[in-house]
Amino acid sequence: MTSIAELIDITKTYYCLDCGVCTGSCPVSKVFPDFSPRQIIERSLYELEEPSDNTIWSCLTCAQCSVRCPSNIDFPEFVRLMRDEAHALGFNGVLAHNGMLQTIMSIQTRDIKQDRTFWIEDGKTTEKGEVFYFVGCRPYFDVIFRDIDAGSIKGARNIVKILNACGLEPVVSNDERCCGHDALWNGDEEKFKQLAQLNIDLIRSSGAKQVIFNCPEGYYTFKNFYPKYFGELGFEPVHILNFLEEKISEGVIQFEESQGVVTYHDPCRLGRLAGIYDAPRKIIEAVPGLELIEMPRSRENGICCGTSGWMNCSSCSKEIQMQRLNEASNTGAGSLVTACPKCQIHFRCAKSAFDLEIEITDLYDIVAERLKIAQGS
């Protein structure tokens, strides 16, 4: 456990100017006035903040406040550490979906047998090799959210198709575990470390030198937190978008012509936290006939999909999702494209609940369905 005074020192929260830019930027504050990053910081500086404060669980950790903060305070990290303290004292947020996702994470810390590769079909994979495809929790999402067609495993199948088309047969393993992102951000550091160690051991035993991710959360967690807790990994985390951007620039990947107008949603972990903005746009623009129209709030100003870590999903979350989907519809685009499995689930859930017209499309479905490999490559 870390005292609040230590958290303030670690995250340099004492640099706060009390300007309110964080609260004015926060999508939660716009819907839920009782939530204010500035007030949480202020209470902590005056030693009034308590780990029992429920408002720390309403934060989306989307970093919208941090990119605008004139003092460069890392508020999401402050909240993450506050949640560590709260969890250790027995205080937690409200679990979404009756805690089903947290239960699945916990089960994966044990010695279990999984059928994580049921979806591969005719994709070419291997048990050992230099490239490991970290699928993430999509096989479980596929089962849980199948009734609203939200957690489709199709995206993972298309990643294998894309890698195969580029001449790679990735390692895909039944022994892969959750990356631990949600446990880490919900205050359960011990569970995160258990899951992470299992994944590191697995990947090292596979002989992989690169690990490819399509999930922004998995990529960000491996890239930033695995080395922080475990040191040198012995393999390189690579996001599939950077991989695809490189293959397109080399002329290896080309696309069939396609007609349509789309808009792109920047996932928080992929955009503000990992800094990947250009690659998805270059991929969309590389498809002949496909037009990209930006929403008013995009790139570093993009709005979160409304919930994080399967925690505190509420009417506030739905309002944020509705605002984003209406913003996408107002561009005139027929489809909102996302590169994050969770964003896809949350937006499709809102679309299903409110019977909206705009389609929610996985970026990797667009790539795989229009993919062609340049002759001689």
N, C-alpha and C positions, 0 to 999 in steps of 0.2 A: 504494500500500500504506500501511496505517496501523499503527503499532506497538500492541501490546497495552496499553501504558500510555495511549496516546491513546484507545483504545476504552473503557478504564475511565473516563477523564475525560468523554468524550462521553456515555456512558450513565449517569453518576453511580453506577457500580457500587461505588465506595468507601463509599457510604452503607449497604452491607450490614451488618446486625446479627448475622449468623451465627445466625439463629434457626431456620432449617430449614423455615420455612413453605413456601417454594418447592418443596423436595424432597417435603415431605409432601403437597402439592397436586398434584404432577406425575403424570399418568397413566402416563408411561413409567417413572418410578421405582417405581411400584407393581408393575410387571411385570418390569422390567429393573433390578435393584438396583444394578448397576454405574453407572447413570446418576444423577447428582445435580446439579441446578442450583447448589445451595449449594457443593458441592465444586469445580465449575468456576469459580465466582466466587472462591472462596477461593484456588485455585491461581493464578488470574490476579492477585489482589492481592499474592501473595507471589512473583510473577514466575516461577511454575513451570508455568503453562499454555503449551502449545505448539500452533501451528496444525496439527500432525500428529495431534493428539488426535482419535481417531475418534468419541468420544462427542458432539462438537458436532453431528454429523450425525444423531444419534438424536433430537434435540430436535424436537418437532412445531411449534414456534413458535406454539403455540395460545393463549399468554398466560394460561393458568390460574394460573400462578405470579404473574404481574404484578398481576392484579386483587386478589390477597390479600397482596402484599408490603407490610409496614408502612413500608418505605422508598421505595416507589413506583419500584423499579428496573425498567427496561424490559429484562427478560432476553431476550425474542425479538430485540430490536434488537441487543443485545450479541452474541447468537449469529449474527445475520445479518452483522454486521461481522467477527466472527471467521472466518466462512466466506469472506468476501471475501479476508481475509488468507491463509487456507489454500489457496483456489483459485489465488491468484496464485503460491503456492509449489509448486503441483502436487499438493496434497492434496485429495481429494474423497471424497464418500460413495459408497455402493453404489447404482448406478442400477437402478431398478425396470424391469421389462418389457424387459430387455436394452438399455436406453437408447433405446428407440424414441421416447418422447415428447421426449427431449432432442434427438434427431436432427431430428424434425419442427420443433422450435423453431429450430434452427440453419438449416435450409433456408429458413425464413421470413424470415431476415435478408437473403436474396439477391433478385435480380431474377427472380421466378418468376411463373408463371401458375397460379392456383388455381381450383377449382370449389367455392367455399365456399357457393354459394347453390342447390345442387342440391335442397335440401329444401323450398324455399318453396312449391311446388305452386300452390294458388290464392290464397295470401296476397298482399295488395296492398303492394308496396314501390316505392321510387323511387330514382333515382340521385343526386338532389340535393334537399335540403330542410332544414328546421330541426330535425328530430328524427332522430338516428342511432341505430339499434339495434346495439350492439356484441355480436355473437353469442358471441365467445370461441372456445375450442377444441372446442366441441361437434361440429362437423362431422367433426373427426378422431377424437374419442372414439367417435362413432357407428360408425365403421369398425373401430377397434381393439377395442372391447368388445362388438361386436354378438353374438358367440357366447354371451355370458352375459346378453344383453339389459340391459346396464348403462349404456352411454353413449348412450342413445336421443336422437335429434335431435328427437323429438316435443315436448320442452319448448320448444325454440326456435321450432318451428312454432306452438305455442300462444301464445308471446309475441306473435308477429305477429298472430295471430287476436285476441288481447286488445286490442292497439293499434288494429287496424282497427275493432274494435267500439266503440272510444272516439273514432273519427273521425280517426285518425292513419294515415298511410302512411309508415312509417319508411324511411330510407336503410339498405339492407343491401348490403354491398360484397364482391365477390370479392377485393379488394385488402387487406382487413383482415388484420392479423397477430395472433399471440399477444400478449397484453398485456405479457408479460415477467415476470409474477409469479414463476414458478418459477426463471427465470434469476437474478432479483434475490435471492431467498431461498436460492439454492444457490451464491452467491458469484460468479456470472458477471455482474458489473456492466456490462461492455462489451456483452454480448449484450442485456441489458435495455435499454440506451440505444439500441441499433440498432433494436430492435423498437418501442420507444416513439416514436422520432422518425418512423418510417414511419407509425405510427397517427395521430400528431398531424397530420402533413402531409395524410394522407388525409381526416381528419375536417374539418380546416379547409377543404380544397378542396371538400368537399361542401356547405358553407354551414351546417352544423348549429350550433345554439345550445345544444342539449341532447343528451347521449349517455345512452341508457338501457341499463342492465345487468341481467341476471338472475344473472350469476355474481358471488358475493361477492368473489372474488379480483380479478377485473377491476375491479369498482367500487372496492375498497379501494386498489388500485394506482393507478388514475387519480386518485382523490380525494386521496391522500396523497403518493405518490411522483412522479407526473408533474410536479406543480408544484414539488416539491423539486429536481428535476433540470433542468426546462425553464422554470420561471417560469409566468407567466400563460398559461393554455391558450387562452382565447378561447371556451370552451364549458363547460357545466356538467355534471358527472357526476351522474346520477340513478339511484337503484336502483328497479327496477320495483315493489318492495314499497311504497315510499313513494308512488309514483305511484298504485298501486292503492288504498292506504289513503285517499288524497285523493279519488279518484273514488267510492269507497264512501261517504265522509262527505258528498259532494256529492249523492248519490243517483243518480249517473250509472250506476253498476254495481250490479246486484242479482243474486241467484242463485236458481236453481231449488231446490226442496227436495231434500234428499239424506239418507239414513239411514246412520249408521255411527259408529264410535268410532275416533278417531285420536289419536296422540301426536306431538308436534313436536320435532325435533332442531335445536338452535341451531348452525349452522355457526360455526366460530371466527372467521373473517374478518368474517362478517356480524354476529355478536353481540358478543363481547368486544372485537374490534378496531374495528368500525364503529358499534357501539352500537345496532343495529337489533334490538330485541326485541319491541316491541309490534305493529308492523305485520303480521307473519305471523300472529300470534295473532288479531288483529282480523279479518283476512281469513277465517281458518278459522271463527271464531265468527259471521261474517256469513252463512255458508251455513246455511239453515234445516234443522234435523234432524241436523246434523253436530256430534258431541260431541267436545270436546278434553279429554283427560286428560293432565296434566303428569307427566313422569318425575320421580323424586326429585331428580335432578341436571339442572337446567334453567336457562335464562337465563344469567347470568354464571357459574354453576356447571356448565354443560353440559360434557359430555366430548367431546373431539375424535373424529373418525371413524377415527383411528388412523395416518394417514400424511399426508405433505405434500410437495408438489413432486416427486412420483414419485421419491423418494429413500429408501433404507433401509427399504423395505417388508419386514417380517420376521414371525417368529412373534409378536413383541411387538405388532406392528400388528394381527394377527389376534386376539390375546387381547383387546386393547382394543375391537375391533369386536364380538367375541362378548359382552363384558360389556355393551356399549351395546345390542345387539339383544336380549339377555335382559332388560335393564332395561325396554326398550320393551314386550316381550311380557308382562312381569309387571304392566303397567298394565291389561291386559285389552283394549288397543286391537288392532284388526285390521290397522292400518297405521301404519308409521312415516313421517311426512311430513318431507321435507327441502326446503330452498330452495337447495341447492348441487349443481351437477352432479358434482363430485368426491365429495362425501359419498354421493350416490346410487350412484356407481360402486363405491366401497369397501364400502358396506353390501350392495349386490347381489352383489358378489364373495364376501363372507363368507357371505351367505345361500345362494348357489349351492354353495359348498364344503361347507357343513355342513347343508344341506337343512333350513333353518329354516322355520317356518310363517308368521311375520309378513311382510306385504307391505311393500315400499319404494315410496313414492309421491312423485312430484314435485309440489310445491305448485301449480305452474302448470298441471299437468294437471287438478287439482281445480277450479281457477278456470275454465279454458277449457271444461271439460265441463259446467259448471253455470251458465255465464254467461248473463245476459240484461241487456239495456240498458233502462233506465227509459223509459217512453213520454214523448215530448216532449223527450228529452235530445239 
